């Protein structure tokens, strides 16, 4: 189970956090720029142009039939040592950022059901060719310079705009161990974000012109399959695989993908009964899908009739996964025992796959 090891009590940490807050106020620390708050390089015009030319699927390195779903490619070892970084955090899931000795940045999530859903969903996306961050559970993360409650600390430090002060006074020679936590390694490519917009919405997916309808419809259908209802724009990423903008401000190779896919297999984050009951089709005869009955009405997801090519594309890849592969997927994401038996999750996965694969062809 995801968790952390600490001798400090929660009340003790609250006092420590308050100390940082008041020390900041007393010292009159000037505002600092936190890691991850750099000014965007992209204009809204460039973002929309990139979205119009984006691809959403790439041939995976291994076919779905041979993919190892138990862990992400280039998985880290059972024990990882990294150094804490002060980064701006959003949301409610407890997490922090740290760096490896190589300089690579990791995102660590250490409590609740969301890490489990994100590990399983991201691994499935990668295996099917829709790409995702590489997320997997690690038995132990030793964080150098970490506070006992990193997410609470970051919330206080960010609110107080005291990143510089915290980095000067924190005990960088001390370490905190976190047991069985989800570690995220970012997908390659530079993120395309503007001063006002990060990512893309499903309402905008119709603007994609270069990716085949087969692939975009399969991506929509996969989002419904996973119950990816928390699909505000920052939970889908638009990246430039070729790196920084070209001299004219555009991207040579844009790619649209899902990210922050922890609110899946539910819809209320890893809930077997709810996922089993969540519908795939709003109208099977028309091959119409939607998320109206999911939280927030499915957020940015709009009802759409998917093509027969898109249905068959996804169905063939889901059906290619064996029972052993699916068991490895849910076992690697540590669904059992808290969230139900592995065999029940495999059965639910196959039943939802059958809802997509079975039945008449979609209308032209």
C-alpha positions in Angstrom: 0.0 0.0 0.0 1.2 3.5 -0.8 2.4 5.2 2.3 5.2 7.0 4.2 7.4 6.3 7.2 7.7 9.1 9.8 8.2 9.6 13.5 6.5 13.0 13.5 2.8 13.2 14.4 0.5 15.2 12.2 0.0 17.8 14.8 3.7 18.2 15.1 4.0 18.8 11.5 1.3 21.4 11.6 3.4 23.3 14.1 6.4 23.0 11.9 4.5 24.3 8.9 3.2 27.2 10.9 6.8 28.0 11.9 7.8 28.2 8.3 4.9 30.5 7.6 5.5 32.9 10.4 9.3 32.9 9.8 8.6 33.9 6.3 6.4 36.8 7.4 8.9 38.0 10.0 11.8 37.8 7.6 10.0 39.8 5.0 11.1 37.4 2.3 10.6 38.7 -1.2 8.7 36.7 -3.7 10.6 33.9 -5.4 9.9 32.0 -8.6 9.2 28.3 -7.8 10.5 25.5 -10.0 8.0 24.8 -12.7 6.7 28.4 -13.0 8.7 29.4 -16.1 7.1 31.8 -18.6 5.6 29.9 -21.5 7.3 30.0 -24.9 4.1 29.4 -26.9 1.4 31.7 -28.1 -2.3 30.7 -28.2 -2.1 30.8 -32.0 0.8 28.4 -32.0 -1.0 26.1 -29.5 -4.1 25.9 -31.7 -2.0 25.4 -34.8 -0.1 22.6 -33.1 -3.3 21.0 -31.9 -4.7 21.0 -35.5 -1.6 19.0 -36.7 -1.2 16.8 -33.6 -1.0 13.0 -33.7 -2.6 11.0 -30.9 -1.2 7.5 -31.5 2.2 6.0 -32.3 3.2 2.4 -32.9 4.3 1.1 -29.5 7.7 -0.6 -29.2 6.0 -3.9 -28.3 2.7 -5.2 -29.7 -0.1 -5.4 -27.1 0.1 -9.2 -27.2 3.7 -9.2 -25.9 3.7 -6.0 -23.7 4.7 -6.3 -20.1 1.9 -4.5 -18.2 3.4 -5.1 -14.8 5.8 -2.1 -14.9 6.6 0.8 -17.2 9.5 0.7 -19.7 12.8 1.7 -18.3 11.4 1.1 -14.8 13.4 2.3 -11.8 14.8 -0.1 -9.3 13.1 -1.2 -6.1 14.9 1.5 -4.1 15.4 5.1 -5.4 17.4 8.0 -3.8 16.6 11.5 -4.9 16.8 15.1 -3.6 13.7 17.2 -2.7 12.8 20.1 -4.9 10.6 23.1 -4.1 7.9 23.1 -6.8 4.5 24.6 -7.1 1.8 21.9 -6.5 -1.9 21.9 -7.3 -4.7 19.5 -6.5 -5.3 17.5 -3.4 -3.3 14.3 -4.0 -0.2 14.2 -1.7 2.9 14.5 -3.9 6.3 16.1 -4.2 9.1 16.5 -6.8 12.6 15.3 -6.4 15.7 14.8 -8.7 17.9 11.9 -9.3 21.7 12.2 -9.2 21.5 12.2 -13.0 19.4 15.4 -12.9 16.2 13.7 -14.0 13.1 15.0 -12.3 10.6 12.6 -10.7 7.1 13.2 -9.4 6.2 11.1 -6.3 2.6 10.5 -5.2 2.4 8.8 -1.8 -1.2 8.4 -0.6 -4.8 7.6 -1.6 -6.3 5.7 -4.5 -5.2 8.0 -7.3 -1.6 6.6 -7.5 -3.0 3.2 -8.1 -5.3 4.3 -10.9 -2.6 6.4 -12.5 -0.1 3.5 -12.6 -2.7 1.1 -14.2 -4.1 3.7 -16.7 -0.7 5.1 -17.8 0.7 1.6 -18.3 -2.4 0.6 -20.5 -2.1 3.8 -22.5 1.6 3.1 -23.2 1.0 -0.5 -24.2 -1.8 0.5 -26.6 0.2 3.2 -28.3 -1.6 6.3 -27.0 1.4 7.2 -24.8 1.6 8.5 -21.3 4.0 9.4 -18.5 5.9 6.3 -17.2 4.4 5.7 -13.7 5.2 2.7 -11.5 5.3 1.8 -7.8 8.7 1.8 -6.1 9.2 -0.1 -2.9 11.2 2.7 -1.2 12.0 6.3 -2.2 14.7 7.9 0.0 14.2 11.6 -0.3 17.2 13.7 0.7 16.2 17.0 2.3 12.5 16.1 2.4 10.2 17.3 5.2 8.1 14.7 7.0 5.0 15.9 5.1 6.2 17.2 1.7 2.8 18.2 0.3 1.8 20.1 3.3 5.2 21.9 3.3 4.9 22.8 -0.3 1.4 24.2 0.2 2.7 26.5 3.0 5.9 27.5 1.2 4.0 28.2 -2.0 1.3 30.3 -0.2 4.0 32.2 1.7 6.1 32.6 -1.5 9.1 31.4 0.5 10.8 28.9 -1.7 14.1 30.5 -1.4 13.9 30.7 2.4 12.9 27.1 2.7 15.8 25.9 0.5 18.2 27.9 2.6 17.1 26.5 6.0 16.0 22.9 5.2 18.3 20.1 6.4 19.6 18.8 3.1 21.6 16.0 4.8 18.5 14.5 6.3 16.4 11.8 4.5 12.9 10.6 4.8 11.8 7.2 3.4 8.5 6.7 1.6 7.4 3.1 1.2 5.5 1.8 -1.9 4.9 5.1 -3.6 4.1 5.8 -7.3 6.9 7.5 -9.1 6.3 9.3 -12.4 8.9 9.9 -15.1 7.7 12.5 -17.6 6.9 11.7 -21.2 9.5 13.1 -23.6 8.8 16.3 -25.5 8.3 20.0 -24.6 5.0 20.9 -23.2 3.0 23.4 -25.3 1.3 25.8 -22.9 0.5 29.4 -23.0 -0.1 32.2 -20.4 -3.8 31.1 -20.2 -4.0 27.5 -21.4 -2.4 24.3 -20.4 -3.2 21.2 -22.4 -6.4 20.6 -24.4 -10.0 19.7 -23.9 -12.0 17.0 -25.5 -14.2 19.7 -26.9 -11.2 20.8 -28.9 -10.3 17.3 -30.2 -12.4 17.9 -33.3 -9.9 20.5 -34.3 -7.3 17.8 -34.9 -7.0 17.5 -38.7 -3.9 15.4 -39.4 -4.5 12.4 -37.0 -6.8 9.8 -38.5 -10.4 9.7 -37.4 -9.7 6.1 -36.5 -7.2 7.1 -33.9 -9.0 10.1 -32.4 -12.2 8.1 -32.0 -10.3 5.2 -30.4 -8.8 7.8 -27.9 -12.2 9.1 -27.1 -13.5 5.6 -26.6 -10.6 4.6 -24.4 -11.2 7.7 -22.2 -14.8 6.4 -21.7 -13.5 2.9 -21.1 -11.2 4.1 -18.3 -13.9 6.6 -17.0 -11.4 9.4 -17.3 -14.0 12.0 -16.2 -11.5 14.5 -14.7 -10.5 15.8 -18.1 -10.1 19.5 -17.6 -7.5 20.9 -20.0 -4.5 20.4 -17.8 -5.3 16.7 -17.6 -4.5 16.3 -21.3 -1.1 17.4 -22.5 0.0 18.8 -25.8 3.7 18.3 -26.4 6.2 19.1 -29.1 8.2 15.9 -29.7 10.7 17.9 -31.7 11.5 20.2 -28.7 11.5 24.0 -28.6 9.5 26.1 -31.0 10.8 26.7 -34.5 11.9 30.2 -35.5 8.4 30.9 -36.7 7.0 29.9 -33.3 5.4 26.6 -34.4 6.1 23.0 -33.5 7.4 20.5 -36.0 5.9 17.4 -34.4 3.0 18.0 -32.1 1.4 15.1 -30.1 -1.8 15.1 -28.0 -2.0 12.7 -25.0 -3.7 12.1 -21.7 -2.0 12.9 -18.4 -3.0 12.9 -14.7 -5.1 9.8 -15.3 -5.4 8.8 -11.6 -9.2 9.6 -11.4 -9.9 6.4 -13.4 -11.2 2.9 -12.9 -14.1 4.4 -10.9 -15.3 6.9 -11.7 -14.5 7.9 -8.1 -10.9 6.7 -8.4 -10.4 3.0 -8.4 -13.8 1.6 -7.4 -14.6 -1.9 -8.8 -18.4 -1.8 -8.5 -18.6 1.7 -10.0 -16.2 0.9 -12.9 -18.1 -2.3 -13.6 -21.4 -0.4 -13.8 -20.2 2.7 -15.7 -21.6 2.6 -19.2 -19.6 2.7 -22.4 -22.4 3.7 -24.8 -25.0 6.4 -24.5 -26.6 5.0 -27.7 -25.2 1.7 -29.0 -27.2 1.8 -32.2 -25.6 5.1 -33.2 -22.3 4.3 -31.5 -22.6 7.4 -29.4 -20.5 7.8 -26.3 -20.5 10.4 -23.5 -19.8 11.0 -19.9 -23.0 12.8 -18.8 -23.6 10.4 -15.9 -20.0 10.8 -14.5 -18.9 13.4 -12.0 -19.2 17.0 -13.3 -21.1 15.7 -16.3 -17.9 14.4 -17.8 -16.1 17.8 -17.6 -15.0 18.7 -21.1 -16.1 15.5 -22.8 -18.9 16.0 -25.3 -21.2 13.4 -26.7 -19.9 12.1 -30.0 -20.7 9.2 -32.4 -17.5 7.2 -33.0 -16.6 5.6 -36.3 -16.6 1.9 -37.0 -12.9 2.1 -37.7 -12.2 3.7 -34.3 -14.3 1.1 -32.5 -12.5 -1.8 -34.2 -9.1 -0.2 -33.7 -9.5 0.0 -30.0 -11.4 -3.3 -29.6 -8.8 -5.3 -31.4 -6.0 -4.0 -29.1 -7.9 -4.5 -25.9 -8.9 -8.0 -27.0 -5.2 -8.8 -27.7 -4.4 -8.6 -24.0 -4.3 -11.9 -22.2 -5.7 -12.7 -18.8 -2.1 -13.0 -17.5 -1.3 -9.6 -18.8 -4.3 -8.0 -17.3 -3.6 -9.6 -13.9 0.0 -8.3 -14.2 -1.5 -4.8 -14.9 -3.6 -4.7 -11.8 -1.1 -6.5 -9.6 1.6 -4.0 -10.6 -0.7 -1.2 -9.7 -1.3 -2.8 -6.3 -5.1 -2.9 -6.6 -5.3 -6.0 -4.3 -6.3 -6.3 -1.5 -7.7 -2.9 -0.7 -9.5 -2.3 -4.0 -10.7 -5.8 -4.7 -9.4 -9.2 -6.0 -7.3 -9.2 -9.1 -9.5 -11.8 -10.7 -12.5 -9.5 -10.3 -10.7 -6.6 -12.0 -9.7 -8.8 -14.9 -13.3 -9.9 -15.3 -14.5 -6.3 -15.3 -11.9 -5.3 -17.8 -12.9 -8.1 -20.2 -16.6 -7.3 -19.7 -16.1 -3.7 -20.6 -14.0 -4.7 -23.6 -16.8 -7.0 -24.8 -19.2 -4.0 -24.7 -16.9 -2.3 -27.2 -16.1 -5.3 -29.4 -19.5 -7.0 -29.5 -22.6 -5.9 -31.4 -23.3 -4.5 -34.9 -21.0 -2.3 -36.8 -21.2 1.5 -36.2 -23.2 3.4 -38.8 -21.3 5.1 -41.6 
